[in-house]
Amino acid sequence: MQLDVRVLAPADDARWDALVESSAQGTVFAQRWWIEAATDGQGQRLGCFTGDRLLAGLPIWSTTTLGIRRLRQPPLTPYWGPIFGKLDGGYTTQLNSQMSILRAFAEALLPWPDVTMQWHPTVMNWLPFFWQGYAQTTRYTYRVERLWEFPLHDDAFQKSVRQKLRSARQRALTVRDEVAVAAVTAMFQRTMARQGMSGDPEVLAAWSRIAPAARARGCLFTTAVTDDEGHDHTARAMVWDTRCAYAIFGGSDPRFRQSGAAPYSLVHEMQVAADLVPAYDFEGSTIEPIEAFFRSFGGALTPYFLITRRASRALNAARALHGWSRRLRAASTSESPSLLTGAAA
């Protein structure tokens, strides 16, 4: 099968939209408006063709750091990676086609010495990228499939969650829906400030573009939990496509960390999602306290792949220095990280 990989032009928009709509990997994060908002108009879409037929796609975002070209995962965008259309034939024939497509994409990305991509959980074959010198790290999220059947009441959750839900009710906390985007931003910044950070400017800038774009398309839900004195304890945001809702952004006021507002708002968000979509993705984390928090809600542990290529010594040295700085900062505080959503480095 002769394959051709090229950057898609505006004339290909209808093909891309049809691919995203039909593909198991076609999340809200692969839609054209999201790519535009998350990358500030700098994202591109690669298409893998056989003849005039678009078999698969791959969104990319090319940036430059220390004068070195990079392909990065945009902020607040958990899944990119290959998006496959319907492949012909039986299992073996489809697998052969998938191998050829993945090899074509892996070769097309070789001009970039530094590559970071987080693939959708449904793509578990990365062999052609391995053969081209890429590396893979398995990450995890928690997901609830068949959300309409999930028992969204206290007994479904671990004891720690049940206790916090009771605490929230005893404090007479209330939930406010469709709060202003600025309220969610403020909570994110308060969480970052508690950790001695000002908040990632790139994440905040992406959020300021993504939130209004998602709200205009009717796929953004924001909520806050407030006490009887009018203080917001936590605020969060969720986006969704036709298949799944995603916990995308939020934070909490450090003054009220023990109020139970965080799980109270998350359970409410899941209840809202159950009326919209068949699945819910907690946006898992490799940070141990955050992972434990998500695990306590009863979702299924779900692996996905971080695919990287690290051929630049200068960038690798910069990453090592940054990691050392973060560990030093973390060691200087007894605070545990809170629920944050960002992008891979």
C-alpha positions as CSV (number, residue, x, y, z in Angstrom):
1,M,0.0,0.0,0.0
2,Q,1.5,3.3,-1.1
3,L,1.1,5.9,1.6
4,D,1.6,9.7,1.5
5,V,1.8,11.9,4.6
6,R,1.2,15.6,4.2
7,V,0.0,18.7,6.1
8,L,-3.7,19.2,5.5
9,A,-4.9,22.4,3.9
10,P,-8.2,24.2,4.6
11,A,-9.6,22.4,1.6
12,D,-9.2,19.2,3.6
13,D,-11.3,20.4,6.5
14,A,-14.4,18.4,5.7
15,R,-12.3,15.2,5.4
16,W,-10.7,15.9,8.8
17,D,-14.1,16.5,10.4
18,A,-15.4,13.3,9.0
19,L,-12.4,11.3,10.2
20,V,-12.6,12.8,13.8
21,E,-16.4,12.1,13.9
22,S,-16.0,8.4,12.9
23,S,-12.8,7.5,14.7
24,A,-12.6,6.0,18.2
25,Q,-9.7,8.4,18.7
26,G,-11.8,11.4,17.5
27,T,-12.1,13.3,20.8
28,V,-13.0,16.9,21.4
29,F,-9.2,17.5,21.5
30,A,-8.8,16.5,17.9
31,Q,-11.5,18.9,16.6
32,R,-10.3,21.8,14.5
33,W,-11.5,24.5,16.9
34,W,-9.7,22.9,19.8
35,I,-6.4,22.5,17.9
36,E,-6.7,26.2,16.9
37,A,-7.5,27.4,20.5
38,A,-5.0,25.2,22.3
39,T,-2.1,26.1,20.1
40,D,-3.1,29.8,19.4
41,G,-3.5,29.0,15.8
42,Q,-0.1,27.3,15.4
43,G,-1.3,23.7,15.3
44,Q,-1.3,21.6,12.1
45,R,-2.9,18.4,11.0
46,L,-1.0,15.6,9.2
47,G,-3.0,13.3,7.0
48,C,-2.0,9.8,5.8
49,F,-3.4,9.1,2.4
50,T,-3.5,6.2,0.0
51,G,-4.4,7.9,-3.3
52,D,-7.1,10.4,-2.5
53,R,-8.4,8.5,0.6
54,L,-7.6,9.9,4.0
55,L,-6.8,6.8,6.2
56,A,-5.6,8.5,9.4
57,G,-4.6,11.8,10.9
58,L,-2.2,13.3,13.4
59,P,-2.5,16.7,15.0
60,I,0.9,18.4,15.7
61,W,2.1,21.6,17.3
62,S,5.6,22.7,16.3
63,T,7.5,25.1,18.6
64,T,11.0,26.2,19.2
65,T,12.9,26.0,22.5
66,L,16.6,27.0,22.8
67,G,16.6,27.3,19.0
68,I,15.6,23.6,18.7
69,R,12.4,22.5,16.9
70,R,10.0,20.6,19.0
71,L,6.7,18.8,18.6
72,R,4.7,19.2,21.8
73,Q,1.5,18.3,23.5
74,P,-0.6,21.5,23.9
75,P,-1.7,22.6,27.4
76,L,-5.0,21.2,28.6
77,T,-4.9,18.6,25.8
78,P,-4.6,15.1,27.3
79,Y,-4.8,13.1,24.1
80,W,-3.5,13.6,20.6
81,G,-1.7,11.0,18.6
82,P,-2.9,9.0,15.6
83,I,-6.5,9.1,14.6
84,F,-7.5,6.1,12.5
85,G,-10.4,5.9,10.1
86,K,-12.1,2.6,9.3
87,L,-9.6,0.2,7.9
88,D,-10.6,-2.5,5.4
89,G,-10.4,-6.2,5.8
90,G,-10.1,-8.6,8.8
91,Y,-8.0,-8.3,11.9
92,T,-4.7,-9.2,10.3
93,T,-5.3,-7.0,7.2
94,Q,-6.3,-4.0,9.5
95,L,-3.2,-4.6,11.7
96,N,-1.0,-4.6,8.6
97,S,-2.5,-1.3,7.5
98,Q,-2.2,0.2,11.0
99,M,1.5,-0.8,11.1
100,S,2.1,0.9,7.7
101,I,0.3,4.1,8.8
102,L,2.2,4.3,12.1
103,R,5.5,3.8,10.3
104,A,4.6,6.6,7.9
105,F,3.8,9.0,10.7
106,A,6.9,8.0,12.7
107,E,9.1,8.7,9.7
108,A,7.3,12.0,8.9
109,L,8.2,13.3,12.4
110,L,11.9,12.5,12.3
111,P,12.9,16.0,11.2
112,W,11.9,17.2,14.7
113,P,14.7,16.2,17.2
114,D,12.3,16.5,20.1
115,V,8.8,15.0,20.1
116,T,6.2,14.6,22.8
117,M,2.8,13.1,22.2
118,Q,0.1,11.6,24.5
119,W,-1.9,9.0,22.6
120,H,-5.5,8.1,23.1
121,P,-6.0,5.0,25.3
122,T,-7.5,3.0,22.4
123,V,-4.1,3.1,20.6
124,M,-1.9,0.4,22.2
125,N,0.4,-0.3,19.3
126,W,3.5,1.8,19.1
127,L,5.9,-0.8,17.5
128,P,6.6,1.3,14.3
129,F,7.6,4.2,16.5
130,F,9.9,2.0,18.6
131,W,11.6,0.8,15.4
132,Q,12.2,4.4,14.5
133,G,13.9,5.2,17.8
134,Y,11.1,6.7,19.8
135,A,10.5,5.9,23.5
136,Q,7.2,5.0,25.3
137,T,6.1,5.6,28.9
138,T,2.9,4.2,30.1
139,R,0.7,6.6,31.9
140,Y,-2.7,6.1,33.5
141,T,-6.0,7.7,33.9
142,Y,-9.2,6.6,35.5
143,R,-12.3,6.3,33.4
144,V,-16.0,5.3,34.0
145,E,-17.5,3.6,31.0
146,R,-21.3,3.1,30.8
147,L,-21.6,6.1,33.0
148,W,-25.4,5.9,32.9
149,E,-25.1,2.7,34.9
150,F,-22.5,3.9,37.4
151,P,-24.1,4.3,40.9
152,L,-23.4,8.0,41.6
153,H,-24.2,7.9,45.3
154,D,-22.1,7.7,48.4
155,D,-21.9,3.9,48.6
156,A,-20.1,3.7,45.3
157,F,-17.1,5.6,46.6
158,Q,-14.3,4.8,49.0
159,K,-14.7,5.6,52.7
160,S,-12.5,8.7,52.4
161,V,-14.8,10.2,49.7
162,R,-17.9,9.3,51.7
163,Q,-16.5,11.1,54.7
164,K,-15.7,14.2,52.7
165,L,-19.2,14.3,51.1
166,R,-20.7,14.1,54.6
167,S,-18.5,17.0,55.7
168,A,-19.6,19.1,52.7
169,R,-23.2,18.5,53.5
170,Q,-22.8,19.2,57.2
171,R,-21.2,22.5,56.3
172,A,-24.2,23.2,54.0
173,L,-22.0,23.8,51.0
174,T,-23.9,24.5,47.8
175,V,-23.1,23.9,44.1
176,R,-23.4,26.7,41.6
177,D,-23.4,25.7,37.9
178,E,-22.2,27.6,34.9
179,V,-20.0,29.9,36.9
180,A,-17.8,32.4,35.1
181,V,-14.7,31.2,33.5
182,A,-12.8,33.7,35.6
183,A,-13.9,32.0,38.8
184,V,-12.3,28.7,37.7
185,T,-9.2,30.5,36.6
186,A,-9.0,32.2,40.1
187,M,-9.2,28.8,41.8
188,F,-6.5,27.4,39.6
189,Q,-4.2,30.3,40.5
190,R,-4.9,29.9,44.2
191,T,-3.9,26.3,44.0
192,M,-0.7,27.2,42.3
193,A,0.0,29.9,44.8
194,R,-0.3,27.4,47.6
195,Q,2.4,25.4,46.0
196,G,4.7,28.4,45.6
197,M,4.0,28.9,41.9
198,S,2.4,31.7,40.0
199,G,0.6,29.4,37.6
200,D,1.9,28.3,34.2
201,P,1.4,31.3,31.9
202,E,1.1,28.9,28.9
203,V,-1.7,26.9,30.6
204,L,-3.5,30.1,31.6
205,A,-3.2,31.5,28.1
206,A,-4.5,28.3,26.6
207,W,-7.4,28.2,29.0
208,S,-8.4,31.8,28.2
209,R,-8.8,30.7,24.5
210,I,-10.2,27.2,25.0
211,A,-12.9,28.1,27.6
212,P,-14.8,30.7,25.5
213,A,-14.5,28.5,22.4
214,A,-15.9,25.5,24.2
215,R,-18.7,27.5,25.8
216,A,-19.6,28.9,22.4
217,R,-20.0,25.3,21.1
218,G,-22.0,24.1,24.1
219,C,-19.4,21.7,25.4
220,L,-18.1,23.5,28.5
221,F,-19.5,23.0,32.0
222,T,-18.2,25.0,34.9
223,T,-19.2,24.6,38.6
224,A,-18.2,25.9,42.0
225,V,-18.9,24.9,45.6
226,T,-19.8,27.8,47.9
227,D,-20.4,28.1,51.6
228,D,-23.2,30.1,53.3
229,E,-20.9,33.2,53.6
230,G,-20.4,33.3,49.8
231,H,-16.9,31.9,49.8
232,D,-16.0,29.7,46.9
233,H,-14.2,26.6,48.1
234,T,-13.5,25.0,44.7
235,A,-14.2,25.5,41.1
236,R,-13.8,23.2,38.1
237,A,-14.5,22.8,34.4
238,M,-15.4,19.9,32.2
239,V,-15.5,19.5,28.4
240,W,-17.0,16.7,26.4
241,D,-17.5,15.2,23.0
242,T,-20.1,12.7,21.9
243,R,-18.2,9.8,23.6
244,C,-16.8,11.1,26.8
245,A,-16.6,14.0,29.3
246,Y,-13.2,15.1,30.6
247,A,-12.3,16.8,33.9
248,I,-10.1,19.4,32.3
249,F,-9.3,22.3,34.7
250,G,-9.8,23.6,38.2
251,G,-8.5,24.3,41.7
252,S,-9.4,24.9,45.3
253,D,-9.0,27.6,47.9
254,P,-6.3,26.4,50.3
255,R,-8.2,27.9,53.2
256,F,-10.9,25.3,52.7
257,R,-9.0,22.2,51.8
258,Q,-10.7,20.1,54.5
259,S,-14.3,21.1,53.7
260,G,-15.0,18.3,51.3
261,A,-15.8,20.7,48.5
262,A,-13.4,19.0,46.0
263,P,-15.1,15.6,45.9
264,Y,-18.5,17.2,46.3
265,S,-18.0,19.2,43.1
266,L,-16.5,16.2,41.3
267,V,-19.4,13.9,42.1
268,H,-21.8,16.7,40.9
269,E,-19.8,17.0,37.7
270,M,-20.1,13.3,37.1
271,Q,-23.8,13.4,37.6
272,V,-24.1,16.2,35.0
273,A,-21.9,14.2,32.6
274,A,-24.1,11.1,33.0
275,D,-27.0,13.1,31.3
276,L,-24.7,14.1,28.4
277,V,-22.3,11.3,27.4
278,P,-21.6,7.6,28.0
279,A,-18.2,7.9,29.7
280,Y,-16.2,10.1,32.1
281,D,-12.4,10.6,32.2
282,F,-10.9,11.8,35.4
283,E,-7.7,13.0,33.6
284,G,-5.4,10.8,35.7
285,S,-2.1,11.9,37.2
286,T,1.3,10.3,38.0
287,I,1.5,12.5,41.1
288,E,0.7,10.0,43.9
289,P,-1.8,12.1,46.1
290,I,-3.7,13.1,42.9
291,E,-3.8,9.5,41.7
292,A,-5.1,8.3,45.0
293,F,-7.8,11.0,45.0
294,F,-9.0,9.9,41.5
295,R,-8.8,6.2,42.4
296,S,-11.2,6.7,45.3
297,F,-14.1,7.4,43.0
298,G,-14.3,3.9,41.5
299,G,-13.2,4.5,37.9
300,A,-11.3,1.9,35.9
301,L,-7.5,2.2,35.8
302,T,-6.8,2.9,32.1
303,P,-3.3,3.0,30.5
304,Y,-2.3,5.3,27.7
305,F,1.0,6.0,26.0
306,L,3.4,9.0,26.2
307,I,5.5,8.8,23.1
308,T,8.7,10.7,23.0
309,R,11.9,11.3,21.0
310,R,14.7,13.1,22.8
311,A,17.5,13.6,20.4
312,S,18.6,17.1,21.6
313,R,21.3,17.1,24.3
314,A,20.6,20.8,25.1
315,L,17.0,20.2,25.7
316,N,17.7,17.1,27.7
317,A,20.1,19.1,30.0
318,A,17.5,21.8,30.4
319,R,14.9,19.2,31.4
320,A,17.3,17.7,34.0
321,L,17.9,21.1,35.5
322,H,14.1,21.8,35.6
323,G,13.4,18.5,37.2
324,W,16.0,19.1,39.8
325,S,14.5,22.6,40.6
326,R,11.0,21.1,40.9
327,R,12.2,18.4,43.3
328,L,14.0,21.0,45.4
329,R,10.9,23.2,45.5
330,A,8.7,20.2,46.5
331,A,11.1,19.2,49.2
332,S,10.8,22.7,50.7
333,T,7.1,22.4,51.4
334,S,5.0,19.9,53.2
335,E,2.0,20.6,51.0
336,S,0.8,17.9,48.6
337,P,0.0,18.9,45.0
338,S,-3.6,19.6,44.3
339,L,-5.7,18.7,41.3
340,L,-4.2,20.4,38.4
341,T,-4.3,19.8,34.7
342,G,-1.5,20.7,32.4
343,A,0.6,19.5,29.5
344,A,3.5,17.2,29.0
345,A,6.9,18.9,29.0
